[in-house]
Amino acid sequence: MLNIGPVTLEGKTVLLRPPSDDLNGLLLSASDGEIWNNPFSLFPSINEMHGYLKELLKSSNLSLPFIIIHKPSKAIVGSTRFFNIDHKNYRLEIGHTWLAKSYRRTAINTEAKYLMLEYAFEHLNCIAVEIRTDVLNTISRNAIERLGAKKDGVLRYHKIMKEGRIRNTVCYSIIQPEWPKIKDNLLHKMLYYENDYNKI
């Protein structure tokens, strides 16, 4: 059985830690770019953030959330999580990820994904990790595909969005035999970011 519990994952630029009394930091980071206006996701508004944090703090064996910290500034810059955890079949999903606008297209997301995938495959011994996104979200789809994840298919009429649109969700996955090559690719990307500090 997959044995998963609260953990802190640390890289050179990113710290992923369990949520705590983070309301002010989450409010500040969410306001940077107004994440609640993202048409492809159901991210919390300012008024919803207290309930969002309360949900993050709930104990669950199906979800493990993280607060994303930018180590050089020690600022909270977003959130992500493991969820849909299948303990029997050693599978899980990475998602519910959002970042403050100022930290998008930087080393942050690449390193966060690396830390989570490394932990999933090398410490939890997962056989597969899934990542999903709105079929219309081409930026997210391109980012997932750049990781090396393979498209598994589309869940039609999967979610009802805030504005009433019915979302189709595209599903990607990385399987255990693919991880070594994907790991090398992510390490190469992070080396690029380390040599281009204007992107951090």
Secondary structure, DSSP 8 states (H G I E B T S, - for coil): --------EE-SSEEEE---S-HHHHHHHHHTTTGGG-TTS----GGGHHHHHHHHHS--SSEEEEEEEETTTTEEEEEEEEEEEETTTTEEEEEEEEE-GGGTTSHHHHHHHHHHHHHHHHTS--SEEEEEEETT-HHHHHHHHHHT-EEEEEEEEEEE-TTS-EEEEEEEEEEGGGHHHHHHHHHHHHHHHHT-GGG-
